[in-house]
């Protein structure tokens, strides 16, 4: 019989360790792997294909905006510290031999053979089979229990309601980036910046935490770049940081970045006024030889209530073109303006997120032994779910 010993923290079934497969190598997935390994389970951690760093989205945020502090009330650390924590957890998982790198493509139930002897068997056969794929081969592992800890999936389409814009599915350009770019992808962007034509136009679609991280990182690039750079934010609010105004960590940084943009514009406009007066004071024959000063443009621009309708990548152009309109309510009246077209050298999509691709569609929704572990804020909820899964496992095996 199964012995579920809380005092000794172990799952033992006739001296055979319970086999648990965990899909996902984020913070919760690795925490769960080490937790159940400490309870003498045989743990398999699947994910992070092609030598990608462990830690999921936190690892990407740690490399992209390390100085920002997480807005999770139970995890108020910088993303660099959280990424370092994920790195340490990942090293422990690798040292213990728990990690199998690969992308899980299918989770299904194994067929239990009725002709074989079941009395006295160690585990009544493995219950689940997980198929996974790596770059050069495809294989599978069997497990008693499956815990899906992949977290949120990829961002939705360009439209702020999550829908895909016309032509978006056909765009295969590296200049259309979904979510936070990985370290290698960001390094490639930084290498390409000097070769891009002035002004470099960067477009961010979204109004949440991911778009805020992207915005703050690009403001840093603005401050340190010798090239002219224009940053445009398409948001469902005039100031996209409005929904983050209660966040004590994001608010001051966002306000400082936006104020810097306004001050920079005011200084440039004051200089433009001086240059214009000096140009107007020139003699006519000199004015004909000297270009008239051009008024400056905002380096940081917000377009509120914008809904992207289409995106196009012309064959004869290197940049992308987005068509959008603005919709807002004014005193009970719907005001629709547009369509407008805007060009961009880089487009970052930080809208809503699709759920992670379901690899278990052939299982029942409440399949015994198949669990979902989500890091819905606060993080404490996800850690509590690990404890709830532990409590449920004894009942599941009792039914089996």
Secondary structure, DSSP 8 states (H G I E B T S, - for coil): -EEEETTTTEEEETTEE-EEEEE--BHHHHHHHHHHHTTT-EEEEEE--TT--TBHHHHHHHHHSTT-B---TT--SBHHHHHHHHHHHHHHHHHTT-EEESEEEEEEE----SSS--TT-SSSS--EEEEEE-SS-EEEEEESEEEE---EEEE--SSTTS---BTGGG---TTEEESS--HHHHHHHHHHHTTS-SSEEEEEE--SHHHHHHHHHHHHHHHH-SS-EEEEEEESSSSGGGGGTT-TTHHHHHHHHHHHHHHHHHHHHHHHHHHHHHHHTS-HHHHTTS--------SEEEEETEEEEEEE--TT-SSEEEEEEEEEEETTEEEEEEEEEEEESEEEE-S-EEE---S-TTS-TT-TTEEE----SSHHHHHHHHHHHHHHHHHHHHH-
